[in-house]
């Protein structure tokens, strides 16, 4: 899986470079869900004003959020990638946009590390990219269960 990361922020994270944290979380989900190698994920770390604008334009919600996910495929069953790839190089699984400032605020608010919060946001978003959602109660329970299981794996993995 190809992972493209763009950092539009000038934020200093207490764990240093966010790229290894992002890659580890994306790869953990990709491996667990047996996603094809010929996929790519784009991750952008951005500012509150940019994510607010994207949220307003795409979801009609005019507020800052922690993360947005834009999947490129539809799924009959969450977590089961059954689309046929065209074989012409990389195909985009989806885009993940993280608000760096909001991520730092939430880490402090929830009393855990920035690294853990960023990992959680990436795992959460990867699940959205592969068909999970949390709108209905039963879907939310399934997604939360997968998040917890995958976060346990991500937190065990050494860089």
Backbone as CSV, one residue per row, in Angstrom:
resi,resn,N_x,N_y,N_z,CA_x,CA_y,CA_z,C_x,C_y,C_z
1,UNK,0.845,-1.173,0.000,0.000,0.000,0.000,0.890,1.236,0.000
2,UNK,0.557,2.147,-0.872,1.269,3.426,-0.912,0.548,4.397,0.015
3,UNK,1.335,5.142,0.767,0.776,6.122,1.697,1.429,7.463,1.394
4,UNK,0.624,8.405,0.964,1.120,9.749,0.668,0.698,10.666,1.807
5,UNK,1.660,11.378,2.351,1.396,12.235,3.510,1.818,13.657,3.175
6,UNK,0.911,14.575,3.450,1.212,15.995,3.263,0.912,16.702,4.579
7,UNK,1.886,17.434,5.084,1.714,18.168,6.337,1.640,19.658,6.012
8,UNK,0.437,20.202,6.091,0.224,21.624,5.804,0.359,22.489,7.053
9,UNK,0.633,21.855,8.179,0.703,22.595,9.434,2.145,22.943,9.782
10,UNK,2.290,23.838,10.708,3.613,24.167,11.261,3.656,23.766,12.720
11,UNK,2.841,22.785,13.050,2.706,22.333,14.429,3.877,21.439,14.802
12,UNK,4.372,21.639,16.017,5.382,20.733,16.571,4.639,19.684,17.400
13,UNK,4.799,18.442,17.032,4.173,17.354,17.769,5.153,16.848,18.814
14,UNK,4.653,16.443,19.976,5.555,16.035,21.049,6.278,14.720,20.764
15,UNK,5.902,14.035,19.692,6.543,12.778,19.317,7.401,12.930,18.068
16,UNK,7.527,14.156,17.563,8.344,14.392,16.372,7.544,14.261,15.091
17,UNK,8.138,13.634,14.110,7.573,13.493,12.777,6.312,12.611,12.815
18,UNK,5.177,13.112,12.325,3.949,12.310,12.344,3.912,11.202,11.292
19,UNK,4.752,11.264,10.278,4.683,10.295,9.175,4.823,8.841,9.628
20,UNK,5.788,8.477,10.479,5.880,7.068,10.900,4.642,6.595,11.667
21,UNK,4.038,7.471,12.453,2.831,7.124,13.206,1.679,6.851,12.238
22,UNK,1.542,7.705,11.244,0.496,7.557,10.239,0.692,6.260,9.458
23,UNK,1.921,6.029,9.001,2.199,4.818,8.214,1.902,3.550,9.011
24,UNK,2.295,3.535,10.271,2.082,2.362,11.113,0.595,2.056,11.256
25,UNK,-0.221,3.071,11.492,-1.657,2.871,11.667,-2.319,2.431,10.359
26,UNK,-1.963,3.063,9.245,-2.535,2.684,7.945,-2.171,1.240,7.624
27,UNK,-0.899,0.899,7.784,-0.444,-0.459,7.442,-1.071,-1.521,8.336
28,UNK,-1.287,-1.204,9.607,-1.909,-2.171,10.518,-3.323,-2.516,10.055
29,UNK,-4.094,-1.505,9.669,-5.452,-1.747,9.183,-5.406,-2.478,7.842
30,UNK,-4.526,-2.044,6.947,-4.425,-2.670,5.627,-4.068,-4.153,5.750
31,UNK,-3.132,-4.455,6.638,-2.726,-5.855,6.837,-3.871,-6.664,7.441
32,UNK,-4.486,-6.124,8.481,-5.566,-6.832,9.154,-6.731,-7.114,8.208
33,UNK,-7.053,-6.166,7.368,-8.203,-6.297,6.459,-7.813,-6.871,5.099
34,UNK,-6.549,-7.275,4.973,-6.035,-7.905,3.755,-6.349,-7.079,2.512
35,UNK,-6.051,-5.791,2.606,-6.280,-4.907,1.467,-5.227,-5.166,0.400
36,UNK,-5.595,-5.070,-0.864,-4.633,-5.299,-1.951,-3.480,-4.304,-1.901
37,UNK,-2.318,-4.753,-2.350,-1.145,-3.879,-2.378,-1.319,-2.699,-3.328
38,UNK,-2.112,-2.854,-4.355,-2.254,-1.822,-5.369,-3.192,-0.691,-4.999
39,UNK,-3.203,-0.322,-3.729,-4.044,0.781,-3.272,-3.176,1.882,-2.685
40,UNK,-3.700,3.082,-2.710,-3.002,4.178,-2.050,-3.966,4.938,-1.152
41,UNK,-3.390,5.517,-0.106,-4.130,6.352,0.831,-3.416,7.688,0.891
42,UNK,-4.177,8.750,0.818,-3.635,10.096,0.946,-4.025,10.644,2.315
43,UNK,-3.029,11.119,3.058,-3.278,11.676,4.386,-2.752,13.107,4.397
44,UNK,-3.615,14.016,4.800,-3.239,15.430,4.896,-3.429,15.877,6.332
45,UNK,-2.384,16.458,6.906,-2.489,17.126,8.204,-2.700,18.591,7.898
46,UNK,-3.778,19.151,8.411,-4.112,20.516,8.040,-4.512,21.356,9.251
47,UNK,-4.904,22.572,8.959,-5.231,23.558,9.983,-6.736,23.567,10.272
48,UNK,-7.129,24.154,11.395,-8.566,24.254,11.702,-9.367,24.975,10.613
49,UNK,-8.841,26.056,10.070,-9.616,26.798,9.068,-9.807,25.986,7.787
50,UNK,-8.804,25.232,7.396,-8.929,24.423,6.182,-9.917,23.280,6.391
51,UNK,-9.802,22.571,7.509,-10.720,21.438,7.722,-12.157,21.937,7.910
52,UNK,-12.322,23.120,8.495,-13.663,23.690,8.628,-14.251,23.969,7.244
53,UNK,-13.449,24.514,6.366,-13.904,24.800,5.007,-14.274,23.511,4.264
54,UNK,-13.443,22.490,4.391,-13.732,21.206,3.732,-14.993,20.583,4.321
55,UNK,-15.149,20.670,5.629,-16.330,20.132,6.306,-17.599,20.851,5.826
56,UNK,-17.514,22.163,5.701,-18.659,22.960,5.240,-19.010,22.611,3.789
57,UNK,-17.993,22.534,2.928,-18.233,22.273,1.503,-18.747,20.864,1.226
58,UNK,-18.267,19.883,1.999,-18.592,18.489,1.703,-19.701,17.908,2.555
59,UNK,-19.887,18.437,3.750,-20.886,17.854,4.648,-21.951,18.856,5.084
60,UNK,-21.774,20.117,4.709,-22.732,21.140,5.109,-22.658,21.476,6.586
61,UNK,-21.531,21.155,7.228,-21.347,21.425,8.656,-20.235,22.464,8.786
62,UNK,-20.596,23.657,9.238,-19.644,24.764,9.288,-18.937,24.810,10.639
63,UNK,-18.115,23.780,10.895,-17.340,23.758,12.139,-16.065,22.954,11.943
64,UNK,-15.137,23.190,12.845,-13.877,22.456,12.846,-14.165,21.050,13.358
65,UNK,-13.552,20.061,12.734,-13.663,18.681,13.190,-12.262,18.090,13.281
66,UNK,-12.151,16.937,13.919,-10.825,16.351,14.102,-10.308,15.649,12.853
67,UNK,-11.194,14.952,12.142,-10.760,14.192,10.972,-11.920,14.016,10.001
68,UNK,-11.592,13.988,8.724,-12.561,13.707,7.674,-12.019,12.557,6.820
69,UNK,-12.910,11.697,6.376,-12.527,10.552,5.554,-13.344,10.571,4.275
70,UNK,-12.668,10.357,3.159,-13.340,10.338,1.862,-13.001,9.044,1.126
71,UNK,-13.858,8.016,1.279,-13.604,6.745,0.603,-13.875,6.837,-0.896
72,UNK,-13.138,6.056,-1.673,-13.314,6.040,-3.121,-14.077,4.816,-3.602
73,UNK,-14.382,3.881,-2.700,-15.086,2.655,-3.063,-16.334,2.511,-2.201
74,UNK,-17.321,1.768,-2.719,-18.506,1.394,-1.960,-18.336,-0.049,-1.506
75,UNK,-18.951,-0.384,-0.388,-18.799,-1.717,0.194,-20.165,-2.328,0.491
76,UNK,-20.299,-3.593,0.149,-21.495,-4.331,0.561,-21.362,-4.733,2.014
77,UNK,-20.155,-5.154,2.397,-19.862,-5.586,3.760,-18.686,-4.769,4.277
78,UNK,-18.846,-4.062,5.396,-17.724,-3.284,5.931,-16.488,-4.158,6.138
79,UNK,-15.349,-3.637,5.692,-14.086,-4.323,5.896,-13.751,-5.382,4.874
80,UNK,-14.660,-5.635,3.947,-14.410,-6.641,2.916,-14.219,-5.917,1.585
81,UNK,-12.957,-5.818,1.170,-12.636,-5.138,-0.082,-12.810,-6.139,-1.219
82,UNK,-13.855,-5.944,-2.015,-14.112,-6.887,-3.101,-14.161,-6.212,-4.471
83,UNK,-13.695,-4.972,-4.534,-13.662,-4.271,-5.813,-12.518,-4.825,-6.662
84,UNK,-12.719,-4.815,-7.960,-11.653,-5.246,-8.862,-10.822,-4.024,-9.228
85,UNK,-9.512,-4.174,-9.049,-8.605,-3.097,-9.416,-8.319,-3.191,-10.904
86,UNK,-8.110,-2.032,-11.525,-7.929,-2.044,-12.978,-6.530,-2.468,-13.409
87,UNK,-5.587,-2.557,-12.487,-4.250,-3.025,-12.817,-3.351,-1.995,-13.447
88,UNK,-3.818,-0.774,-13.592,-3.018,0.291,-14.203,-2.279,1.108,-13.146
89,UNK,-1.622,0.448,-12.211,-0.896,1.166,-11.178,-1.734,1.311,-9.929
90,UNK,-1.499,2.370,-9.211,-2.152,2.582,-7.924,-3.592,3.067,-8.102
91,UNK,-4.449,2.576,-7.234,-5.821,3.081,-7.157,-6.020,3.630,-5.762
92,UNK,-6.720,4.733,-5.675,-6.884,5.417,-4.398,-7.980,4.750,-3.572
93,UNK,-7.607,4.302,-2.375,-8.589,3.781,-1.420,-9.406,4.938,-0.870
94,UNK,-8.714,6.051,-0.597,-9.411,7.227,-0.103,-8.466,8.261,0.464
95,UNK,-9.061,9.339,0.950,-8.328,10.457,1.530,-8.707,10.614,2.992
96,UNK,-7.705,10.935,3.792,-7.901,11.211,5.213,-7.346,12.605,5.477
97,UNK,-8.153,13.442,6.106,-7.712,14.804,6.431,-7.818,14.977,7.939
98,UNK,-6.672,15.236,8.568,-6.596,15.358,10.022,-6.293,16.804,10.391
99,UNK,-7.024,17.324,11.358,-6.733,18.652,11.887,-5.693,18.490,12.997
100,UNK,-4.460,18.909,12.722,-3.378,18.745,13.684,-3.652,19.428,15.012
101,UNK,-4.177,20.632,14.977,-4.480,21.363,16.206,-5.550,20.684,17.030
102,UNK,-6.595,20.206,16.376,-7.671,19.516,17.082,-7.156,18.199,17.677
103,UNK,-6.286,17.510,16.940,-5.714,16.262,17.432,-4.951,16.514,18.731
104,UNK,-4.151,17.572,18.768,-3.390,17.897,19.984,-4.328,18.238,21.144
105,UNK,-5.371,19.016,20.874,-6.348,19.385,21.912,-7.030,18.147,22.489
106,UNK,-7.429,17.227,21.600,-8.122,16.029,22.058,-7.205,15.123,22.872
107,UNK,-5.951,15.031,22.492,-5.005,14.216,23.268,-4.938,14.738,24.701
108,UNK,-4.850,16.041,24.832,-4.791,16.644,26.165,-6.105,16.432,26.915
109,UNK,-7.205,16.670,26.235,-8.534,16.531,26.842,-8.783,15.108,27.352
110,UNK,-8.391,14.102,26.549,-8.652,12.708,26.906,-7.533,12.096,27.755
111,UNK,-6.466,12.871,27.999,-5.401,12.412,28.884,-4.518,11.324,28.310
112,UNK,-4.319,11.360,27.006,-3.365,10.414,26.426,-2.424,11.139,25.471
113,UNK,-1.466,10.416,24.945,-0.422,11.035,24.129,-0.956,11.499,22.776
114,UNK,-0.246,12.447,22.196,-0.578,12.901,20.847,-0.394,11.767,19.847
115,UNK,0.616,10.949,20.048,0.869,9.811,19.166,-0.323,8.855,19.181
116,UNK,-0.857,8.592,20.359,-2.008,7.700,20.478,-3.236,8.311,19.806
117,UNK,-3.436,9.611,19.989,-4.597,10.274,19.380,-4.498,10.266,17.861
118,UNK,-3.324,10.553,17.332,-3.153,10.525,15.879,-3.380,9.101,15.361
119,UNK,-2.844,8.111,16.044,-3.047,6.716,15.642,-4.536,6.383,15.619
120,UNK,-5.255,6.812,16.646,-6.697,6.550,16.716,-7.426,7.193,15.543
121,UNK,-7.118,8.443,15.257,-7.804,9.136,14.158,-7.540,8.456,12.821
122,UNK,-6.324,7.959,12.629,-6.002,7.268,11.378,-6.722,5.919,11.308
123,UNK,-6.696,5.148,12.393,-7.416,3.865,12.406,-8.908,4.099,12.152
124,UNK,-9.480,5.073,12.847,-10.900,5.415,12.679,-11.195,5.740,11.210
125,UNK,-10.359,6.567,10.619,-10.575,6.978,9.233,-10.369,5.842,8.253
126,UNK,-9.365,5.001,8.509,-9.165,3.837,7.636,-10.400,2.944,7.649
127,UNK,-11.017,2.791,8.814,-12.241,1.992,8.878,-13.346,2.626,8.034
128,UNK,-13.434,3.952,8.058,-14.412,4.624,7.180,-14.079,4.355,5.714
129,UNK,-12.792,4.359,5.371,-12.405,4.152,3.977,-12.736,2.749,3.485
130,UNK,-12.942,1.818,4.415,-13.261,0.448,3.999,-14.690,0.046,4.392
131,UNK,-15.554,1.050,4.512,-16.976,0.776,4.599,-17.625,0.795,5.966
132,UNK,-16.870,1.023,7.025,-17.476,1.090,8.362,-18.072,2.464,8.578
133,UNK,-19.119,2.510,9.410,-19.734,3.790,9.755,-20.292,3.706,11.163
134,UNK,-20.736,4.834,11.688,-21.257,4.854,13.056,-22.541,5.675,13.165
135,UNK,-23.310,5.688,12.100,-24.565,6.434,12.123,-25.641,5.654,12.891
136,UNK,-25.843,4.381,12.530,-26.790,3.534,13.245,-26.088,2.874,14.420
137,UNK,-26.842,2.593,15.471,-26.280,2.024,16.699,-25.513,0.726,16.441
138,UNK,-26.106,-0.179,15.674,-25.443,-1.469,15.436,-24.173,-1.313,14.607
139,UNK,-24.175,-0.352,13.675,-22.965,-0.077,12.889,-21.888,0.541,13.773
140,UNK,-22.307,1.432,14.658,-21.359,2.074,15.575,-20.707,1.042,16.495
141,UNK,-21.514,0.096,16.985,-20.960,-0.940,17.862,-19.924,-1.781,17.136
142,UNK,-20.204,-2.141,15.889,-19.262,-2.917,15.093,-17.984,-2.119,14.847
143,UNK,-18.141,-0.859,14.459,-16.971,-0.026,14.183,-16.134,0.179,15.439
144,UNK,-16.774,0.460,16.560,-16.040,0.674,17.811,-15.289,-0.578,18.238
145,UNK,-15.881,-1.724,18.024,-15.217,-2.984,18.353,-13.963,-3.170,17.494
146,UNK,-14.086,-2.901,16.210,-12.944,-3.005,15.309,-11.865,-1.974,15.660
147,UNK,-12.289,-0.758,15.976,-11.336,0.291,16.378,-10.516,-0.137,17.574
148,UNK,-11.194,-0.646,18.582,-10.514,-1.062,19.802,-9.521,-2.175,19.511
149,UNK,-9.954,-3.173,18.772,-9.085,-4.298,18.450,-7.865,-3.846,17.658
150,UNK,-8.096,-2.997,16.662,-6.991,-2.513,15.836,-6.065,-1.579,16.606
151,UNK,-6.626,-0.751,17.474,-5.773,0.129,18.288,-4.896,-0.692,19.229
152,UNK,-5.430,-1.771,19.772,-4.606,-2.652,20.604,-3.418,-3.170,19.797
153,UNK,-3.657,-3.527,18.540,-2.578,-4.009,17.667,-1.582,-2.896,17.354
154,UNK,-2.090,-1.724,16.994,-1.217,-0.606,16.631,-0.332,-0.218,17.809
155,UNK,-0.893,-0.195,18.994,-0.119,0.216,20.171,0.928,-0.826,20.566
156,UNK,0.747,-2.066,20.129,1.744,-3.123,20.389,2.917,-3.054,19.436
157,UNK,2.658,-2.602,18.208,3.671,-2.602,17.156,4.739,-1.553,17.461
158,UNK,5.975,-1.978,17.388,7.095,-1.038,17.507,7.332,-0.421,16.142
159,UNK,7.845,0.786,16.115,8.171,1.442,14.849,9.013,0.549,14.058
